[in-house]
Amino acid sequence: MQKQLAIQGIQQPLDSANPEFLYLYGRASLLSGNAEEAGRAFEASIIKADLDSTGASATIRKEATLGLAALTLTSDKDRLNALKRYDEMMTRPAPSSSP
């Protein structure tokens, strides 16, 4: 991770502008038992993916949304936010580049 932080020129993982990195950091945080950090990383990943106007981050956005959903299995704290993101994902039209 230190190498990626240096490449991106950031000090903290949550400062990243890369939605894929944020998603992977969220997964790692979740697997290491740091649910609060994982939630912040997944949320940041979704926000950064939404800023991608090309639609290339649509898969990352969906995966991060599912990561938030996984958090709700262990904590009621983020349940409403995860459900909101899931509802957005299910009602959002697919990018025009989808098969």
N, C-alpha and C positions, 0 to 999 in steps of 0.2 A: 504494500500500500504506500509506503514511503516513496517509492519510485514514481508512482502515479501522482502523488501529491506534488512532487518536484516537477514532473512533466507539465502538470496543469498550473504550476506556479501558485499554489494555495497552501495554507497552513492546516486547515481543518477539512475533513472530508465533506462536510455539509456545505462548504463554500463552493463546491464544484458546480460548473455549468453543464456538465455532461450527464444527461439523464440515465444512460446505461451504467456509468460508474456509480451514480447515486443508488440505482436499483441494486447493483451487486453489493454495495456497501450495506444497504438495508438487509439484504439476505444474510450477509455475514454477521451483522449485528443480531439479527433474529436467531440465527443458529448458535450464537455464542451466549444467548440469554439476555441480551440487552434490548428488550422490547421497546422501550421508550426511544432509544436512538434509532432503532429500525423504523419505527413509525415516522420519525422526522425525516429519515432518508427516503422512505417510500413517498411521502407527501412531497418532498422537494423534487423527486424524480418525476412525479406526475405533473407538477407545475412546469418544470423545464421541458418535459415532453410536449405539453400543451403549447409552448412557445415555438415549437418546431413547425413552421408553416408547410414544410414539404410532406408531412405525414410519415416520415421515416421512423419516427419514434412511437408510432401507434402501438407496436408490439410491446415496447418497454413500458408504455403507459398502462397497458392491460396487465402486464406482469406485476407492476408495482401496485396496481389496484388489488390484485389477488393477494399480494403480500400484506396489504393492509387488512384484507379480509381474514387472512391467517392470524393476524394479531388479535382479532376479535374472539378467536377461539380460546385465547389465554387471558384476555382482559376486556372488561366491559367499558373501559375508559375511552377507547377509540372507536367503539361500535358505530355511533352515529356518523362519524366522518367516513368510515369505511363503507357504510351503506350508501351514503351520499355519492361517493366516488363510483361505487358499483352501479348505481342507478344511472349516473352520467354516462358510464361506459356502455351500458346496455341501450341507451336511447340515442347515443351519438351515431350519426351516419358514418359508414365506412369510408375511408379515403378513396378517391377516384382511381388510385393506382392499384386497388385490391383486385384480385382475380375474380 
